[in-house]
Amino acid sequence: MLYLDHLAMREKAVWKQVEAHIRKRQPKDYDRAVLLLADLHDLAIRQEDETGFQLTMEELRKRRAAKESFLRRLTKAKL
């Protein structure tokens, strides 16, 4: 099974993992969250749902606006 196939089967859980990493407020956890988000972005492209991904990311950015370090990582990753 390909990685993105496996990711698709557990997509909701991965979004929850992203949130859990962000809540820890540690640089390593921010990096892990960004890596997972990059994978979710790849999955969205594969599923032809990049618009849905972008909307979810906008909401995430709004909820986490105070986490400047995390937002910088997102920008650097072009997410």
N, CA, C and O atoms as a Tripos MOL2 file, in Angstrom:
@<TRIPOS>MOLECULE
protein
  316   315    79     0     0
PROTEIN
NO_CHARGES

@<TRIPOS>ATOM
      1 N           0.8490   -1.1780    0.0000 N.3       1 MET1
      2 CA          0.0000    0.0000    0.0000 C.3       1 MET1
      3 C           0.8930    1.2390    0.0000 C.2       1 MET1
      4 O           1.8780    1.3070    0.7340 O.2       1 MET1
      5 N           0.5460    2.1860   -0.8070 N.am      2 LEU2
      6 CA          1.2910    3.4280   -0.8760 C.3       2 LEU2
      7 C           1.0120    4.3000    0.3450 C.2       2 LEU2
      8 O          -0.0360    4.1960    0.9820 O.2       2 LEU2
      9 N           1.9760    5.1580    0.6510 N.am      3 TYR3
     10 CA          1.8510    6.0150    1.8200 C.3       3 TYR3
     11 C           0.5870    6.8720    1.7610 C.2       3 TYR3
     12 O          -0.1350    6.9680    2.7540 O.2       3 TYR3
     13 N           0.3080    7.4920    0.6190 N.am      4 LEU4
     14 CA         -0.8680    8.3640    0.5350 C.3       4 LEU4
     15 C          -2.1680    7.5710    0.6470 C.2       4 LEU4
     16 O          -3.1710    8.0910    1.1340 O.2       4 LEU4
     17 N          -2.1550    6.3180    0.2000 N.am      5 ASP5
     18 CA         -3.3430    5.4690    0.3850 C.3       5 ASP5
     19 C          -3.5950    5.2510    1.8790 C.2       5 ASP5
     20 O          -4.7250    5.3530    2.3550 O.2       5 ASP5
     21 N          -2.5360    4.9550    2.5920 N.am      6 HIS6
     22 CA         -2.6430    4.7380    4.0380 C.3       6 HIS6
     23 C          -3.0740    6.0280    4.7320 C.2       6 HIS6
     24 O          -3.9150    6.0080    5.6320 O.2       6 HIS6
     25 N          -2.4980    7.1360    4.3110 N.am      7 LEU7
     26 CA         -2.8500    8.4320    4.8910 C.3       7 LEU7
     27 C          -4.3280    8.7460    4.6680 C.2       7 LEU7
     28 O          -4.9990    9.2570    5.5650 O.2       7 LEU7
     29 N          -4.8250    8.4460    3.4930 N.am      8 ALA8
     30 CA         -6.2270    8.7190    3.1730 C.3       8 ALA8
     31 C          -7.1630    7.9580    4.1150 C.2       8 ALA8
     32 O          -8.2310    8.4520    4.4740 O.2       8 ALA8
     33 N          -6.7540    6.7620    4.5060 N.am      9 MET9
     34 CA         -7.5990    5.9500    5.3820 C.3       9 MET9
     35 C          -7.6550    6.5060    6.8040 C.2       9 MET9
     36 O          -8.5870    6.2120    7.5530 O.2       9 MET9
     37 N          -6.6590    7.3060    7.1710 N.am     10 ARG10
     38 CA         -6.6240    7.8330    8.5320 C.3      10 ARG10
     39 C          -6.5170    9.3610    8.5550 C.2      10 ARG10
     40 O          -5.9530    9.9420    9.4820 O.2      10 ARG10
     41 N          -7.0610    9.9900    7.5310 N.am     11 GLU11
     42 CA         -6.9390   11.4340    7.3650 C.3      11 GLU11
     43 C          -7.4420   12.2310    8.5740 C.2      11 GLU11
     44 O          -6.7550   13.1380    9.0430 O.2      11 GLU11
     45 N          -8.6200   11.9040    9.0720 N.am     12 LYS12
     46 CA         -9.1620   12.6450   10.2240 C.3      12 LYS12
     47 C          -8.2530   12.5140   11.4400 C.2      12 LYS12
     48 O          -8.0400   13.4830   12.1680 O.2      12 LYS12
     49 N          -7.7270   11.3370   11.6570 N.am     13 ALA13
     50 CA         -6.8260   11.1240   12.7860 C.3      13 ALA13
     51 C          -5.5390   11.9340   12.6210 C.2      13 ALA13
     52 O          -4.9790   12.4220   13.6030 O.2      13 ALA13
     53 N          -5.0780   12.0730   11.3930 N.am     14 VAL14
     54 CA         -3.8490   12.8320   11.1500 C.3      14 VAL14
     55 C          -4.0830   14.3140   11.4380 C.2      14 VAL14
     56 O          -3.2140   14.9790   12.0010 O.2      14 VAL14
     57 N          -5.2530   14.8360   11.0540 N.am     15 TRP15
     58 CA         -5.5710   16.2340   11.3970 C.3      15 TRP15
     59 C          -5.5530   16.4180   12.9160 C.2      15 TRP15
     60 O          -5.0870   17.4440   13.4100 O.2      15 TRP15
     61 N          -6.0560   15.4320   13.6520 N.am     16 LYS16
     62 CA         -6.0380   15.5000   15.1170 C.3      16 LYS16
     63 C          -4.6070   15.4520   15.6460 C.2      16 LYS16
     64 O          -4.2780   16.1240   16.6240 O.2      16 LYS16
     65 N          -3.7570   14.6550   14.9960 N.am     17 GLN17
     66 CA         -2.3460   14.6000   15.3800 C.3      17 GLN17
     67 C          -1.7020   15.9660   15.1830 C.2      17 GLN17
     68 O          -0.9280   16.4220   16.0240 O.2      17 GLN17
     69 N          -2.0220   16.6120   14.0730 N.am     18 VAL18
     70 CA         -1.4820   17.9470   13.8000 C.3      18 VAL18
     71 C          -1.8370   18.8870   14.9540 C.2      18 VAL18
     72 O          -0.9760   19.5870   15.4850 O.2      18 VAL18
     73 N          -3.1060   18.8910   15.3290 N.am     19 GLU19
     74 CA         -3.5530   19.7550   16.4260 C.3      19 GLU19
     75 C          -2.8290   19.4090   17.7300 C.2      19 GLU19
     76 O          -2.4470   20.3040   18.4840 O.2      19 GLU19
     77 N          -2.6450   18.1330   17.9900 N.am     20 ALA20
     78 CA         -1.9530   17.7080   19.2150 C.3      20 ALA20
     79 C          -0.5090   18.2030   19.2180 C.2      20 ALA20
     80 O          -0.0140   18.6600   20.2490 O.2      20 ALA20
     81 N           0.1610   18.1180   18.0890 N.am     21 HIS21
     82 CA          1.5420   18.6050   18.0000 C.3      21 HIS21
     83 C           1.5920   20.1170   18.2440 C.2      21 HIS21
     84 O           2.4820   20.6080   18.9380 O.2      21 HIS21
     85 N           0.6530   20.8340   17.6820 N.am     22 ILE22
     86 CA          0.6340   22.2970   17.8410 C.3      22 ILE22
     87 C           0.4190   22.6690   19.3080 C.2      22 ILE22
     88 O           1.0630   23.5810   19.8260 O.2      22 ILE22
     89 N          -0.4860   21.9590   19.9680 N.am     23 ARG23
     90 CA         -0.7850   22.2560   21.3750 C.3      23 ARG23
     91 C           0.4230   22.0740   22.2870 C.2      23 ARG23
     92 O           0.5000   22.7090   23.3390 O.2      23 ARG23
     93 N           1.3570   21.2270   21.9050 N.am     24 LYS24
     94 CA          2.5380   20.9830   22.7410 C.3      24 LYS24
     95 C           3.4670   22.1940   22.7840 C.2      24 LYS24
     96 O           4.2670   22.3280   23.7100 O.2      24 LYS24
     97 N           3.3670   23.0650   21.8000 N.am     25 ARG25
     98 CA          4.1040   24.3260   21.7640 C.3      25 ARG25
     99 C           5.6170   24.1540   21.8460 C.2      25 ARG25
    100 O           6.3130   24.9680   22.4540 O.2      25 ARG25
    101 N           6.1140   23.0960   21.2340 N.am     26 GLN26
    102 CA          7.5500   22.8370   21.1840 C.3      26 GLN26
    103 C           8.0170   22.8730   19.7270 C.2      26 GLN26
    104 O           7.2870   22.4260   18.8430 O.2      26 GLN26
    105 N           9.2100   23.3900   19.4600 N.am     27 PRO27
    106 CA          9.6890   23.4730   18.0690 C.3      27 PRO27
    107 C           9.6540   22.1350   17.3210 C.2      27 PRO27
    108 O           9.2410   22.0870   16.1630 O.2      27 PRO27
    109 N          10.0810   21.0570   17.9720 N.am     28 LYS28
    110 CA         10.0710   19.7490   17.3020 C.3      28 LYS28
    111 C           8.6500   19.3330   16.9410 C.2      28 LYS28
    112 O           8.4180   18.7500   15.8820 O.2      28 LYS28
    113 N           7.7130   19.6300   17.8130 N.am     29 ASP29
    114 CA          6.3200   19.2750   17.5430 C.3      29 ASP29
    115 C           5.7420   20.1390   16.4270 C.2      29 ASP29
    116 O           4.9590   19.6530   15.6120 O.2      29 ASP29
    117 N           6.1160   21.4020   16.3830 N.am     30 TYR30
    118 CA          5.7010   22.2550   15.2610 C.3      30 TYR30
    119 C           6.2270   21.6800   13.9560 C.2      30 TYR30
    120 O           5.5080   21.6370   12.9570 O.2      30 TYR30
    121 N           7.4830   21.2350   13.9610 N.am     31 ASP31
    122 CA          8.0700   20.6410   12.7570 C.3      31 ASP31
    123 C           7.3080   19.3750   12.3460 C.2      31 ASP31
    124 O           7.0580   19.1550   11.1610 O.2      31 ASP31
    125 N           6.9460   18.5590   13.3150 N.am     32 ARG32
    126 CA          6.1800   17.3400   13.0120 C.3      32 ARG32
    127 C           4.8170   17.6930   12.4230 C.2      32 ARG32
    128 O           4.3540   17.0520   11.4800 O.2      32 ARG32
    129 N           4.1800   18.7190   12.9860 N.am     33 ALA33
    130 CA          2.8780   19.1480   12.4700 C.3      33 ALA33
    131 C           3.0010   19.6180   11.0240 C.2      33 ALA33
    132 O           2.1560   19.2930   10.1900 O.2      33 ALA33
    133 N           4.0390   20.3700   10.7290 N.am     34 VAL34
    134 CA          4.2290   20.8730    9.3620 C.3      34 VAL34
    135 C           4.4840   19.7210    8.3940 C.2      34 VAL34
    136 O           3.9790   19.7340    7.2720 O.2      34 VAL34
    137 N           5.2590   18.7310    8.8160 N.am     35 LEU35
    138 CA          5.4920   17.5690    7.9450 C.3      35 LEU35
    139 C           4.1820   16.8420    7.6490 C.2      35 LEU35
    140 O           3.9280   16.4560    6.5080 O.2      35 LEU35
    141 N           3.3600   16.6590    8.6670 N.am     36 LEU36
    142 CA          2.0650   16.0080    8.4490 C.3      36 LEU36
    143 C           1.1720   16.8530    7.5420 C.2      36 LEU36
    144 O           0.4600   16.3180    6.6930 O.2      36 LEU36
    145 N           1.2110   18.1650    7.7220 N.am     37 LEU37
    146 CA          0.4040   19.0450    6.8740 C.3      37 LEU37
    147 C           0.8720   18.9940    5.4280 C.2      37 LEU37
    148 O           0.0540   19.0610    4.5110 O.2      37 LEU37
    149 N           2.1600   18.8770    5.2170 N.am     38 ALA38
    150 CA          2.6730   18.7460    3.8470 C.3      38 ALA38
    151 C           2.1550   17.4550    3.2190 C.2      38 ALA38
    152 O           1.7920   17.4340    2.0430 O.2      38 ALA38
    153 N           2.1210   16.3810    4.0020 N.am     39 ASP39
    154 CA          1.5720   15.1210    3.5030 C.3      39 ASP39
    155 C           0.0770   15.2570    3.2040 C.2      39 ASP39
    156 O          -0.4070   14.7610    2.1860 O.2      39 ASP39
    157 N          -0.6440   15.9280    4.0940 N.am     40 LEU40
    158 CA         -2.0770   16.1390    3.8660 C.3      40 LEU40
    159 C          -2.3130   16.9970    2.6260 C.2      40 LEU40
    160 O          -3.2980   16.8040    1.9130 O.2      40 LEU40
    161 N          -1.4220   17.9320    2.3720 N.am     41 HIS41
    162 CA         -1.5190   18.7530    1.1590 C.3      41 HIS41
    163 C          -1.3180   17.8770   -0.0730 C.2      41 HIS41
    164 O          -2.0660   17.9930   -1.0440 O.2      41 HIS41
    165 N          -0.3180   17.0070   -0.0410 N.am     42 ASP42
    166 CA         -0.0950   16.0800   -1.1590 C.3      42 ASP42
    167 C          -1.3240   15.2000   -1.3870 C.2      42 ASP42
    168 O          -1.7140   14.9400   -2.5250 O.2      42 ASP42
    169 N          -1.9190   14.7540   -0.2990 N.am     43 LEU43
    170 CA         -3.1220   13.9320   -0.4040 C.3      43 LEU43
    171 C          -4.2660   14.7280   -1.0350 C.2      43 LEU43
    172 O          -4.9920   14.2130   -1.8850 O.2      43 LEU43
    173 N          -4.4210   15.9780   -0.6160 N.am     44 ALA44
    174 CA         -5.4830   16.8240   -1.1720 C.3      44 ALA44
    175 C          -5.2990   17.0190   -2.6740 C.2      44 ALA44
    176 O          -6.2690   16.9960   -3.4310 O.2      44 ALA44
    177 N          -4.0660   17.2090   -3.0960 N.am     45 ILE45
    178 CA         -3.7960   17.3530   -4.5320 C.3      45 ILE45
    179 C          -4.1830   16.0670   -5.2530 C.2      45 ILE45
    180 O          -4.8230   16.1010   -6.3040 O.2      45 ILE45
    181 N          -3.7920   14.9510   -4.6860 N.am     46 ARG46
    182 CA         -4.1150   13.6520   -5.3020 C.3      46 ARG46
    183 C          -5.6360   13.4350   -5.3960 C.2      46 ARG46
    184 O          -6.1420   12.8800   -6.3720 O.2      46 ARG46
    185 N          -6.3400   13.8850   -4.3620 N.am     47 GLN47
    186 CA         -7.7960   13.7090   -4.3310 C.3      47 GLN47
    187 C          -8.5400   14.8390   -5.0400 C.2      47 GLN47
    188 O          -9.7700   14.8760   -5.0600 O.2      47 GLN47
    189 N          -7.7680   15.7600   -5.6210 N.am     48 GLU48
    190 CA         -8.3300   16.9220   -6.3110 C.3      48 GLU48
    191 C          -9.2210   17.7440   -5.3830 C.2      48 GLU48
    192 O         -10.3160   18.1620   -5.7590 O.2      48 GLU48
    193 N          -8.7310   17.9670   -4.1620 N.am     49 ASP49
    194 CA         -9.4570   18.7520   -3.1670 C.3      49 ASP49
    195 C          -8.5400   19.7900   -2.5200 C.2      49 ASP49
    196 O          -8.5750   19.9930   -1.3070 O.2      49 ASP49
    197 N          -7.7330   20.4320   -3.3290 N.am     50 GLU50
    198 CA         -6.8060   21.4210   -2.7920 C.3      50 GLU50
    199 C          -7.5590   22.6110   -2.1900 C.2      50 GLU50
    200 O          -7.0940   23.2160   -1.2230 O.2      50 GLU50
    201 N          -8.7150   22.9450   -2.7580 N.am     51 THR51
    202 CA         -9.5140   24.0470   -2.2190 C.3      51 THR51
    203 C          -9.9660   23.7260   -0.7980 C.2      51 THR51
    204 O          -9.8840   24.5790    0.0860 O.2      51 THR51
    205 N         -10.4340   22.5240   -0.5770 N.am     52 GLY52
    206 CA        -10.8410   22.1110    0.7720 C.3      52 GLY52
    207 C          -9.6890   22.1660    1.7440 C.2      52 GLY52
    208 O          -9.8530   22.5910    2.8870 O.2      52 GLY52
    209 N          -8.5190   21.7380    1.2950 N.am     53 PHE53
    210 CA         -7.3310   21.7890    2.1440 C.3      53 PHE53
    211 C          -7.0060   23.2360    2.4980 C.2      53 PHE53
    212 O          -6.7250   23.5460    3.6560 O.2      53 PHE53
    213 N          -7.0420   24.1120    1.5140 N.am     54 GLN54
    214 CA         -6.7100   25.5220    1.7590 C.3      54 GLN54
    215 C          -7.6930   26.1710    2.7360 C.2      54 GLN54
    216 O          -7.2930   26.9760    3.5770 O.2      54 GLN54
    217 N          -8.9630   25.8270    2.6270 N.am     55 LEU55
    218 CA         -9.9620   26.3650    3.5610 C.3      55 LEU55
    219 C          -9.6760   25.8900    4.9860 C.2      55 LEU55
    220 O          -9.7670   26.6650    5.9380 O.2      55 LEU55
    221 N          -9.3360   24.6300    5.1160 N.am     56 THR56
    222 CA         -9.0050   24.0910    6.4320 C.3      56 THR56
    223 C          -7.7510   24.7720    6.9800 C.2      56 THR56
    224 O          -7.6740   25.0720    8.1720 O.2      56 THR56
    225 N          -6.7760   25.0140    6.1150 N.am     57 MET57
    226 CA         -5.5470   25.6900    6.5420 C.3      57 MET57
    227 C          -5.8280   27.1300    6.9680 C.2      57 MET57
    228 O          -5.2280   27.6120    7.9290 O.2      57 MET57
    229 N          -6.7160   27.8130    6.2810 N.am     58 GLU58
    230 CA         -7.0770   29.1820    6.6860 C.3      58 GLU58
    231 C          -7.6560   29.1790    8.0910 C.2      58 GLU58
    232 O          -7.3110   30.0310    8.9100 O.2      58 GLU58
    233 N          -8.5350   28.2240    8.3740 N.am     59 GLU59
    234 CA         -9.1180   28.1080    9.7140 C.3      59 GLU59
    235 C          -8.0410   27.7970   10.7530 C.2      59 GLU59
    236 O          -8.0410   28.3580   11.8480 O.2      59 GLU59
    237 N          -7.1280   26.9000   10.3960 N.am     60 LEU60
    238 CA         -6.0390   26.5490   11.3000 C.3      60 LEU60
    239 C          -5.1830   27.7780   11.6040 C.2      60 LEU60
    240 O          -4.8260   28.0190   12.7570 O.2      60 LEU60
    241 N          -4.8570   28.5460   10.5800 N.am     61 ARG61
    242 CA         -4.0570   29.7620   10.7740 C.3      61 ARG61
    243 C          -4.7880   30.7680   11.6750 C.2      61 ARG61
    244 O          -4.1610   31.4200   12.5100 O.2      61 ARG61
    245 N          -6.0790   30.8900   11.5100 N.am     62 LYS62
    246 CA         -6.8560   31.8170   12.3490 C.3      62 LYS62
    247 C          -6.8490   31.3630   13.8060 C.2      62 LYS62
    248 O          -6.6440   32.1680   14.7140 O.2      62 LYS62
    249 N          -7.0760   30.0600   14.0230 N.am     63 ARG63
    250 CA         -7.1090   29.5340   15.3990 C.3      63 ARG63
    251 C          -5.7490   29.6170   16.0690 C.2      63 ARG63
    252 O          -5.6670   29.7600   17.2890 O.2      63 ARG63
    253 N          -4.7080   29.5330   15.3060 N.am     64 ARG64
    254 CA         -3.3470   29.4990   15.8540 C.3      64 ARG64
    255 C          -2.5660   30.7820   15.5500 C.2      64 ARG64
    256 O          -1.3380   30.7580   15.4670 O.2      64 ARG64
    257 N          -3.2710   31.8860   15.3860 N.am     65 ALA65
    258 CA         -2.6490   33.1570   15.0030 C.3      65 ALA65
    259 C          -1.5870   33.6200   16.0050 C.2      65 ALA65
    260 O          -0.6350   34.2980   15.6200 O.2      65 ALA65
    261 N          -1.7360   33.2700   17.2620 N.am     66 ALA66
    262 CA         -0.7830   33.6970   18.2840 C.3      66 ALA66
    263 C           0.5190   32.8890   18.2490 C.2      66 ALA66
    264 O           1.4950   33.2650   18.8970 O.2      66 ALA66
    265 N           0.5400   31.8120   17.5160 N.am     67 LYS67
    266 CA          1.7180   30.9400   17.4710 C.3      67 LYS67
    267 C           2.5960   31.3280   16.2780 C.2      67 LYS67
    268 O           2.6250   30.6480   15.2520 O.2      67 LYS67
    269 N           3.3020   32.4300   16.4460 N.am     68 GLU68
    270 CA          4.0840   33.0010   15.3540 C.3      68 GLU68
    271 C           5.1420   32.0450   14.8220 C.2      68 GLU68
    272 O           5.3610   31.9760   13.6130 O.2      68 GLU68
    273 N           5.7890   31.3210   15.6960 N.am     69 SER69
    274 CA          6.8250   30.3750   15.2730 C.3      69 SER69
    275 C           6.2230   29.2860   14.3730 C.2      69 SER69
    276 O           6.8020   28.9190   13.3510 O.2      69 SER69
    277 N           5.0780   28.7910   14.7650 N.am     70 PHE70
    278 CA          4.4070   27.7730   13.9560 C.3      70 PHE70
    279 C           3.9990   28.3510   12.6020 C.2      70 PHE70
    280 O           4.1900   27.7080   11.5700 O.2      70 PHE70
    281 N           3.4420   29.5510   12.6020 N.am     71 LEU71
    282 CA          3.0130   30.1760   11.3490 C.3      71 LEU71
    283 C           4.1990   30.4290   10.4220 C.2      71 LEU71
    284 O           4.0720   30.2930    9.2050 O.2      71 LEU71
    285 N           5.3380   30.7920   10.9810 N.am     72 ARG72
    286 CA          6.5440   30.9700   10.1500 C.3      72 ARG72
    287 C           6.9330   29.6580    9.4860 C.2      72 ARG72
    288 O           7.3410   29.6360    8.3250 O.2      72 ARG72
    289 N           6.8050   28.5820   10.2200 N.am     73 ARG73
    290 CA          7.1160   27.2620    9.6430 C.3      73 ARG73
    291 C           6.1610   26.9340    8.4960 C.2      73 ARG73
    292 O           6.5780   26.3980    7.4700 O.2      73 ARG73
    293 N           4.8860   27.2550    8.6740 N.am     74 LEU74
    294 CA          3.9250   27.0180    7.5990 C.3      74 LEU74
    295 C           4.2850   27.8210    6.3560 C.2      74 LEU74
    296 O           4.2350   27.3090    5.2380 O.2      74 LEU74
    297 N           4.6450   29.0710    6.5590 N.am     75 THR75
    298 CA          5.0040   29.9330    5.4290 C.3      75 THR75
    299 C           6.2550   29.3990    4.7280 C.2      75 THR75
    300 O           6.3150   29.3540    3.5000 O.2      75 THR75
    301 N           7.2360   29.0000    5.5100 N.am     76 LYS76
    302 CA          8.4660   28.4560    4.9340 C.3      76 LYS76
    303 C           8.1860   27.1980    4.1080 C.2      76 LYS76
    304 O           8.8160   26.9740    3.0740 O.2      76 LYS76
    305 N           7.2360   26.3810    4.5700 N.am     77 ALA77
    306 CA          6.8620   25.1570    3.8700 C.3      77 ALA77
    307 C           5.8810   25.4110    2.7320 C.2      77 ALA77
    308 O           5.4790   24.4820    2.0320 O.2      77 ALA77
    309 N           5.4970   26.6770    2.5490 N.am     78 LYS78
    310 CA          4.5540   27.0940    1.5060 C.3      78 LYS78
    311 C           3.2040   26.4050    1.6820 C.2      78 LYS78
    312 O           2.6050   25.9130    0.7260 O.2      78 LYS78
    313 N           2.7470   26.3850    2.9240 N.am     79 LEU79
    314 CA          1.4540   25.7860    3.2220 C.3      79 LEU79
    315 C           0.4740   26.8800    3.6010 C.2      79 LEU79
    316 O          -0.6870   26.5940    3.8930 O.2      79 LEU79
@<TRIPOS>BOND
     1     1     2 1
     2     2     3 1
     3     3     4 2
     4     3     5 am
     5     5     6 1
     6     6     7 1
     7     7     8 2
     8     7     9 am
     9     9    10 1
    10    10    11 1
    11    11    12 2
    12    11    13 am
    13    13    14 1
    14    14    15 1
    15    15    16 2
    16    15    17 am
    17    17    18 1
    18    18    19 1
    19    19    20 2
    20    19    21 am
    21    21    22 1
    22    22    23 1
    23    23    24 2
    24    23    25 am
    25    25    26 1
    26    26    27 1
    27    27    28 2
    28    27    29 am
    29    29    30 1
    30    30    31 1
    31    31    32 2
    32    31    33 am
    33    33    34 1
    34    34    35 1
    35    35    36 2
    36    35    37 am
    37    37    38 1
    38    38    39 1
    39    39    40 2
    40    39    41 am
    41    41    42 1
    42    42    43 1
    43    43    44 2
    44    43    45 am
    45    45    46 1
    46    46    47 1
    47    47    48 2
    48    47    49 am
    49    49    50 1
    50    50    51 1
    51    51    52 2
    52    51    53 am
    53    53    54 1
    54    54    55 1
    55    55    56 2
    56    55    57 am
    57    57    58 1
    58    58    59 1
    59    59    60 2
    60    59    61 am
    61    61    62 1
    62    62    63 1
    63    63    64 2
    64    63    65 am
    65    65    66 1
    66    66    67 1
    67    67    68 2
    68    67    69 am
    69    69    70 1
    70    70    71 1
    71    71    72 2
    72    71    73 am
    73    73    74 1
    74    74    75 1
    75    75    76 2
    76    75    77 am
    77    77    78 1
    78    78    79 1
    79    79    80 2
    80    79    81 am
    81    81    82 1
    82    82    83 1
    83    83    84 2
    84    83    85 am
    85    85    86 1
    86    86    87 1
    87    87    88 2
    88    87    89 am
    89    89    90 1
    90    90    91 1
    91    91    92 2
    92    91    93 am
    93    93    94 1
    94    94    95 1
    95    95    96 2
    96    95    97 am
    97    97    98 1
    98    98    99 1
    99    99   100 2
   100    99   101 am
   101   101   102 1
   102   102   103 1
   103   103   104 2
   104   103   105 am
   105   105   106 1
   106   106   107 1
   107   107   108 2
   108   107   109 am
   109   109   110 1
   110   110   111 1
   111   111   112 2
   112   111   113 am
   113   113   114 1
   114   114   115 1
   115   115   116 2
   116   115   117 am
   117   117   118 1
   118   118   119 1
   119   119   120 2
   120   119   121 am
   121   121   122 1
   122   122   123 1
   123   123   124 2
   124   123   125 am
   125   125   126 1
   126   126   127 1
   127   127   128 2
   128   127   129 am
   129   129   130 1
   130   130   131 1
   131   131   132 2
   132   131   133 am
   133   133   134 1
   134   134   135 1
   135   135   136 2
   136   135   137 am
   137   137   138 1
   138   138   139 1
   139   139   140 2
   140   139   141 am
   141   141   142 1
   142   142   143 1
   143   143   144 2
   144   143   145 am
   145   145   146 1
   146   146   147 1
   147   147   148 2
   148   147   149 am
   149   149   150 1
   150   150   151 1
   151   151   152 2
   152   151   153 am
   153   153   154 1
   154   154   155 1
   155   155   156 2
   156   155   157 am
   157   157   158 1
   158   158   159 1
   159   159   160 2
   160   159   161 am
   161   161   162 1
   162   162   163 1
   163   163   164 2
   164   163   165 am
   165   165   166 1
   166   166   167 1
   167   167   168 2
   168   167   169 am
   169   169   170 1
   170   170   171 1
   171   171   172 2
   172   171   173 am
   173   173   174 1
   174   174   175 1
   175   175   176 2
   176   175   177 am
   177   177   178 1
   178   178   179 1
   179   179   180 2
   180   179   181 am
   181   181   182 1
   182   182   183 1
   183   183   184 2
   184   183   185 am
   185   185   186 1
   186   186   187 1
   187   187   188 2
   188   187   189 am
   189   189   190 1
   190   190   191 1
   191   191   192 2
   192   191   193 am
   193   193   194 1
   194   194   195 1
   195   195   196 2
   196   195   197 am
   197   197   198 1
   198   198   199 1
   199   199   200 2
   200   199   201 am
   201   201   202 1
   202   202   203 1
   203   203   204 2
   204   203   205 am
   205   205   206 1
   206   206   207 1
   207   207   208 2
   208   207   209 am
   209   209   210 1
   210   210   211 1
   211   211   212 2
   212   211   213 am
   213   213   214 1
   214   214   215 1
   215   215   216 2
   216   215   217 am
   217   217   218 1
   218   218   219 1
   219   219   220 2
   220   219   221 am
   221   221   222 1
   222   222   223 1
   223   223   224 2
   224   223   225 am
   225   225   226 1
   226   226   227 1
   227   227   228 2
   228   227   229 am
   229   229   230 1
   230   230   231 1
   231   231   232 2
   232   231   233 am
   233   233   234 1
   234   234   235 1
   235   235   236 2
   236   235   237 am
   237   237   238 1
   238   238   239 1
   239   239   240 2
   240   239   241 am
   241   241   242 1
   242   242   243 1
   243   243   244 2
   244   243   245 am
   245   245   246 1
   246   246   247 1
   247   247   248 2
   248   247   249 am
   249   249   250 1
   250   250   251 1
   251   251   252 2
   252   251   253 am
   253   253   254 1
   254   254   255 1
   255   255   256 2
   256   255   257 am
   257   257   258 1
   258   258   259 1
   259   259   260 2
   260   259   261 am
   261   261   262 1
   262   262   263 1
   263   263   264 2
   264   263   265 am
   265   265   266 1
   266   266   267 1
   267   267   268 2
   268   267   269 am
   269   269   270 1
   270   270   271 1
   271   271   272 2
   272   271   273 am
   273   273   274 1
   274   274   275 1
   275   275   276 2
   276   275   277 am
   277   277   278 1
   278   278   279 1
   279   279   280 2
   280   279   281 am
   281   281   282 1
   282   282   283 1
   283   283   284 2
   284   283   285 am
   285   285   286 1
   286   286   287 1
   287   287   288 2
   288   287   289 am
   289   289   290 1
   290   290   291 1
   291   291   292 2
   292   291   293 am
   293   293   294 1
   294   294   295 1
   295   295   296 2
   296   295   297 am
   297   297   298 1
   298   298   299 1
   299   299   300 2
   300   299   301 am
   301   301   302 1
   302   302   303 1
   303   303   304 2
   304   303   305 am
   305   305   306 1
   306   306   307 1
   307   307   308 2
   308   307   309 am
   309   309   310 1
   310   310   311 1
   311   311   312 2
   312   311   313 am
   313   313   314 1
   314   314   315 1
   315   315   316 2
@<TRIPOS>SUBSTRUCTURE
     1 MET1         2 RESIDUE 1 A MET
     2 LEU2         6 RESIDUE 1 A LEU
     3 TYR3        10 RESIDUE 1 A TYR
     4 LEU4        14 RESIDUE 1 A LEU
     5 ASP5        18 RESIDUE 1 A ASP
     6 HIS6        22 RESIDUE 1 A HIS
     7 LEU7        26 RESIDUE 1 A LEU
     8 ALA8        30 RESIDUE 1 A ALA
     9 MET9        34 RESIDUE 1 A MET
    10 ARG10       38 RESIDUE 1 A ARG
    11 GLU11       42 RESIDUE 1 A GLU
    12 LYS12       46 RESIDUE 1 A LYS
    13 ALA13       50 RESIDUE 1 A ALA
    14 VAL14       54 RESIDUE 1 A VAL
    15 TRP15       58 RESIDUE 1 A TRP
    16 LYS16       62 RESIDUE 1 A LYS
    17 GLN17       66 RESIDUE 1 A GLN
    18 VAL18       70 RESIDUE 1 A VAL
    19 GLU19       74 RESIDUE 1 A GLU
    20 ALA20       78 RESIDUE 1 A ALA
    21 HIS21       82 RESIDUE 1 A HIS
    22 ILE22       86 RESIDUE 1 A ILE
    23 ARG23       90 RESIDUE 1 A ARG
    24 LYS24       94 RESIDUE 1 A LYS
    25 ARG25       98 RESIDUE 1 A ARG
    26 GLN26      102 RESIDUE 1 A GLN
    27 PRO27      106 RESIDUE 1 A PRO
    28 LYS28      110 RESIDUE 1 A LYS
    29 ASP29      114 RESIDUE 1 A ASP
    30 TYR30      118 RESIDUE 1 A TYR
    31 ASP31      122 RESIDUE 1 A ASP
    32 ARG32      126 RESIDUE 1 A ARG
    33 ALA33      130 RESIDUE 1 A ALA
    34 VAL34      134 RESIDUE 1 A VAL
    35 LEU35      138 RESIDUE 1 A LEU
    36 LEU36      142 RESIDUE 1 A LEU
    37 LEU37      146 RESIDUE 1 A LEU
    38 ALA38      150 RESIDUE 1 A ALA
    39 ASP39      154 RESIDUE 1 A ASP
    40 LEU40      158 RESIDUE 1 A LEU
    41 HIS41      162 RESIDUE 1 A HIS
    42 ASP42      166 RESIDUE 1 A ASP
    43 LEU43      170 RESIDUE 1 A LEU
    44 ALA44      174 RESIDUE 1 A ALA
    45 ILE45      178 RESIDUE 1 A ILE
    46 ARG46      182 RESIDUE 1 A ARG
    47 GLN47      186 RESIDUE 1 A GLN
    48 GLU48      190 RESIDUE 1 A GLU
    49 ASP49      194 RESIDUE 1 A ASP
    50 GLU50      198 RESIDUE 1 A GLU
    51 THR51      202 RESIDUE 1 A THR
    52 GLY52      206 RESIDUE 1 A GLY
    53 PHE53      210 RESIDUE 1 A PHE
    54 GLN54      214 RESIDUE 1 A GLN
    55 LEU55      218 RESIDUE 1 A LEU
    56 THR56      222 RESIDUE 1 A THR
    57 MET57      226 RESIDUE 1 A MET
    58 GLU58      230 RESIDUE 1 A GLU
    59 GLU59      234 RESIDUE 1 A GLU
    60 LEU60      238 RESIDUE 1 A LEU
    61 ARG61      242 RESIDUE 1 A ARG
    62 LYS62      246 RESIDUE 1 A LYS
    63 ARG63      250 RESIDUE 1 A ARG
    64 ARG64      254 RESIDUE 1 A ARG
    65 ALA65      258 RESIDUE 1 A ALA
    66 ALA66      262 RESIDUE 1 A ALA
    67 LYS67      266 RESIDUE 1 A LYS
    68 GLU68      270 RESIDUE 1 A GLU
    69 SER69      274 RESIDUE 1 A SER
    70 PHE70      278 RESIDUE 1 A PHE
    71 LEU71      282 RESIDUE 1 A LEU
    72 ARG72      286 RESIDUE 1 A ARG
    73 ARG73      290 RESIDUE 1 A ARG
    74 LEU74      294 RESIDUE 1 A LEU
    75 THR75      298 RESIDUE 1 A THR
    76 LYS76      302 RESIDUE 1 A LYS
    77 ALA77      306 RESIDUE 1 A ALA
    78 LYS78      310 RESIDUE 1 A LYS
    79 LEU79      314 RESIDUE 1 A LEU
